[in-house]
Structure formats: C-alpha cells, structure tokens
Amino acid sequence: MNDEDFLRFFADAVGAEEGSVTLDTQLSTLEGWDSVAYLSTMIYLDESVGVAVSPEQLVEAKTVADILAFAHSPQ
C-alpha cells in the first residue's frame, strides 16, 4: 500500500471526494470521520498492510498522516 492508495480508500471511507483528502487533512474537519470510518480504516490497514491499528491510536490521530505513521510503525 502506498500513500495514494490509502488516500483514495480514506476519502471513500469518510465520504469525501477523491483528491480532497491529503496527508495534512485534519480528521476533525471530516464529517464522515465516525465510528464506521474508524472500523473501515482498521480493517483496511489490517488486510492491506497486515498492521493492527488500535482504536486508541485512531483517537490519538489528528491528521491522515498520523494514521499512516501508526500503520508504518513497527508493531
């Protein structure tokens, strides 16, 4: 998974237009960043990257880049 793949997935998960979400996007500005998007993101990262990101990590995340940092960090 590269960043562009994740951004496409993530925009869809939060109901945003493709290309409107960047790594710097603040999660608090996304109406669709809800419990369904949390779960979808956790499943996507587990299945695509083999990384288990916890709900606590997602709550800590402030930007899309923060989510990717958790996904790229050693478990």
C-alpha positions in Angstrom: 0.0 0.0 0.0 1.3 3.4 -0.9 0.1 6.8 0.4 -2.0 7.4 -2.8 -3.8 4.1 -2.4 -4.6 4.9 1.3 -5.8 8.4 0.4 -8.2 7.0 -2.2 -9.5 4.5 0.3 -9.7 7.0 3.1 -11.6 9.6 1.0 -14.2 7.0 0.1 -14.4 5.8 3.8 -15.2 9.3 5.0 -17.5 10.1 2.1 -15.2 12.8 0.7 -14.4 13.4 -3.0 -11.4 11.6 -4.3 -8.4 14.0 -4.2 -9.9 16.2 -1.5 -8.2 14.4 1.4 -4.4 14.9 1.8 -1.9 13.7 4.4 -2.3 17.1 6.1 -6.1 16.9 6.3 -7.2 17.4 9.9 -9.5 14.5 10.9 -11.7 16.9 12.9 -12.7 18.6 9.7 -14.1 15.5 8.1 -17.9 15.0 8.8 -17.5 11.3 7.8 -14.8 10.5 10.3 -17.0 8.5 12.5 -17.2 5.0 14.1 -17.9 3.4 10.7 -14.9 5.1 9.1 -12.7 4.1 12.2 -13.7 0.4 11.7 -13.3 0.5 7.9 -9.8 2.1 8.4 -8.8 -0.5 10.9 -9.9 -3.4 8.6 -8.3 -1.8 5.5 -4.9 -1.5 7.3 -5.1 -5.0 8.7 -6.0 -6.5 5.3 -3.8 -4.3 3.1 -0.7 -3.9 5.2 -1.1 -6.5 7.9 -0.9 -3.9 10.6 -3.3 -3.8 13.5 -4.0 -0.1 14.4 -5.9 0.1 17.6 -9.0 2.3 18.3 -6.8 4.2 20.8 -4.3 5.1 18.1 -7.1 6.3 15.8 -8.5 8.5 18.6 -5.0 10.0 19.1 -4.6 10.7 15.4 -5.1 14.4 14.4 -4.3 14.1 10.7 -4.4 11.5 8.0 -0.6 11.4 8.2 -0.8 10.3 11.8 -2.9 7.3 10.8 -0.3 6.3 8.2 2.5 6.8 10.8 0.8 4.3 13.0 0.4 1.9 10.1 4.1 2.2 9.1 5.5 2.0 12.7 6.9 -1.4 13.9 4.4 -3.3 15.9 
